Amino acid sequence: MESSKTATRRSTRLSLQIPIVVTSLDPTCDFRRECETLVVNAHGFGFISPERIKNETPVMATLVSNGASKNCRVVLAIALLESASWLLGVEFDKPGDFWDVENPPADWRN
């Protein structure tokens, strides 16, 4: 039997370190960083940031490998190491296979 957490997941999550650039689309939030994802799925990703971005802040994720970009928003911020860094969860405006992963899970289809 699946746990309730697994049963509510909208798409398969993979632990992949994919180089991306995250840029705030909010003029009041000056944030642009090249970083790596920790986890990815068809609905978004998680990454570590040295600074917090407020929930609901619109951002753009750009793949370093091919320049593809996607609009998204921050949906989660968890303090790490006494708030010296943050685990940020980001959700795409429109889900789909953005990650250019070979043989992506079936539930990533657009």
Protein Blocks (a to p, Z undefined) as FASTA:
>chain_A
ZZfklmmpmbdcdddddddddddfbfklccddddddfbdcfkbccdddfbdcdehiacdd
ddfklopacddddfbdcdeehhlaccdddddfbgcdfkopghiafklpZZ
